[in-house]
Amino acid sequence: MVDNSIVQNVSVRTAEDIRPAAEALKAAFNERLPGWAVVPTANIASKAPMIDANGDVLALGVFGFAEEEEKAWEEGRIALHSPLHRACRYESEPFWVNKDGFRTAQPNPYLDSIDLNNFEKRARCKSSLVFPLHLPFGQIGAVFAGPHSPEREDLSEEFAAHADELSVYAHRFIAGYAKVVRKRQWLPADCQLTKREVECLRWAAIGKTDKEISLILSRSHATVRFHIQNAGEKLDAVNRSQTIFKAGQLGYLGLAA
């Protein structure tokens, strides 16, 4: 059951909240998963470590990692090649994983195709409980938790008992942190695209030319070009590719069911 007092304690509203919220998150995880390592990241695509208001690295000052471990975690190849990070791109709910496969509350065929060969070396653990966090603008954060004991590979009991609750605390902390540290507004505020603009961009996103889109939608070539250019102006994009990219970040181009 989610504890509302913990939700408040792990919430980040200002930079000064970051360290106490991180400490509250660690305490919540440690109470339910005693002796486990906890590794939060606000952006799996970035090597920059999470820091508090004073610039101190949270992995070192709060989550108990040694300097060598933190530097290793910052290596770019981990984010690109770790099966844990890769799975976070395809799954938005908690899961646990070891060399034998991924376990989720609901089936996800995308995870079944992820290569788990040489798992321990590539994932830097024998097993992990993972909380993926899909944030606005296409950013993906995560909290990774795993037992220090090298014998522990089956995390099914802890997953069943604590995954849903800890996911709430992880999301509140990471989402708040991401808002506080975001320094630049990459996308225009309150950008609203029309149904026709979205239709054209969805076809463009899968490689269709303006001429092909005009045939698909039974509209003129000029009309299709107008809709895509108009969307680009709304999104403050410099070209067609950036228009599609920004529309995707805002969730306009999600795959149809």
N, C-alpha and C positions, 0 to 999 in steps of 0.2 A: 504494500500500500504506500502511495506517495505521501511523504511527510511535508506539509506546506511550509513548516518552519525551515526545513532544509532547502526547499525551493527558493525561499527568500534569501537564505544565507549564501547560496551559490549564484545569485543574480548579480550581474555586473551592469551598473548604470553610469559609473564614472571610472576614470583610470584608477582612482584611489581604492575602488572596490575590488580590483583585479586580484591582489594578493590574498586578502581575507576570503574572497569567494573561492579561489584556488585551494586554500587550506580547508575550507568547508567541503569542497568536492572530494579532496583526498580523504578527509575524515569519513565522509559518507561511504566511499568505496571501501575504505579499510575496515569499517564496522561490519560490512556485509561480506567482504572478501579479504579477511585478515591475512596479511603477509604477501599480498599480491602487488606487483608493480603496476603503476597507473601512468599512462603516457597520453596526455591530451595534445591535440594540434588543431589550430583554427583553420588551417588551409593545407591539405595534403599535397598541394602543388608547389608549396613554398618551402624553402630551406630555412627561412627565418624562424627562430624559436619564439614561443610565447613569452612575453615579458610583463613585469609589473610596471607601476607608475614611475619607478626609479630606474627602469631599464634592466633590472635583474632578471635573469632567465629562470622561469618558473620550474623547469625540469630540474635545475640544480638546487634552487633555494627552497622549493616546496615539495616536489615529488621525489626527491632523494636520489637523483642520478649523479653519477660521477662525471667529471669533465670529459673523460674519454668516451663514455657512453653517449653523452649529449652530442658530442661532435660526430660520432658515428651515426646517430639518428638524423643529423642534418644533411647527410650525404644525399645528393640529388638522385643517385641511382636507386635508393630505397623507395622513394616516391614513385619512380617509374617502373620498378621491377618487383617490388614486394607484392605477393599475392594478397596481403591484407589491404594495402592501399588500392590495388586494382579492384578488389571486391567492393570497396566503398563507392566506386563509381557506378556500380550496378545495383546496389542494395541500399535502402534507406532505413531499414529496421535493424535492430540488434541481431548479431549472429555470433556463433563461435566456430572455430576452425582448428584443425590439426592436419597432419600429413595425409589423413584419410578422407578429408573433405570438409565442406561447409555445412553447417546446420542452422536452419532458419525456422522461424515460426510458420512461415508459409513458403511453399516451393518457389525457387527462383532458378530457372534453367540457365540463365546467364552465368551463374556461379559455377555450375557443373562443368563449364568449358574452360575454367581457369586452370592453368598449369600449376600443379602442386609438387612437381619434381624438385628434389633438393630443398624441401620446404623449410627445414630448420635454419639453414644458412640464409636463404632469401628472405624469410620472415623475421629472422633473429629471435626466434622463440620456438618452443615445441607445440604450443597451443596458445590461443588468445580468444578472449571475449571482446568483441568489437562493437562500438556504437557509432555508426556513420551518421553524420549530420549534414543534410543538404540545406544550404543557406541561400539567401537571395543572391542573384547575379551569377549563378553557376558555381559559387564557392562551395567546396566540400570540406568539412572539418571531421574530426573523429576523436574518440577516446578509446585507447587500446588498454586492455587489462589482462594480466596473465600471472599465473602462480610462479614463484621463484623456484619451487621444487622441480627438478628436471624429470621426475617420475610422472608428474601430472600431465596427462594428455587428454583425458576425458573431462570436459567442463559442462556436461549436460545438467548436472545437479544445480550448479551455480546459475547456469543460464535460465533454467526453469524458475528458480527461486527469486532471482534479483534483476534479470535483464530489463524488464519493463519499467521497474521503478528507477533503476540507475540511468536508464535512457532519458528520463525526464530531467534529472539533475545535470546530466552531461549536456543535453541540448540547451538548457537555460544558461549554463556557464559559457559554452562556446559561442552561442548566438549573441549573448551580451558582450562578450569580449570582442567579437568581430565588429559590432556596431561602434564600440568605443574607440578602437584603434584604426578604423577606416578613415583615412585622411583626405581622400579625393573622391569627388562625385563623378564616377565614370559614365553614368547614364543620366539623361534628363529626368527630372522629377515628374511624376504623374503623366507619363507618356501613354496616350491611348490610341491604338491603331484600329482602323475600321475592319469589318469582316472581310471586305474585298482585298485590302492591303495584306491581311494575314494569309488569305488564300493564295495570293500571288507569291508571297514570301515562302510559304510552305513548299510550293512547287519549285521555286528557285533554290531552296535549301537542298533539294535532292538532285540538283544539277540540270533542271529544265531551263531552256532558253526562253526569252520573252516570246518568241514566235511559237514555241511549243506550248507555253502557258496560255497564249491567246487561243490556240486551237482547243485545248482542254477545257477552258472556261467559256468558250464561245464569245470572246471579247476581242476587240481589235488589238493589234500589236501596240499601238500608241496608248491605248487605255491601260494595258498591263504595265508598260514602261512608266506611265504616270503614277500608278498606284505604288510601284516600288520606289520611285523617286520621292514621292510624297512621304512614304514611310521613313525613308532615309533622312529627310529633313526633320521629321518629328524626333527621330532617334539621334540627331546630330552626328550622322555617319558621313564619312568622306567618300565612300564608294559602296558598290553593291555588296561586296564581301562583308564589310563592316556592318552594313544594314542587317544582313542575315545573322551575323554574330550577335549583335546587340539585341535583336528580336528574340533570339534563342536564349540569351541570358535572362530576359524578362519572362520567359516561359510561354511566349506566343506560338512557338513552333513545336510544341510537344507532339509526340507521335500519336496519331489517332488510334483508338482502340481497334 
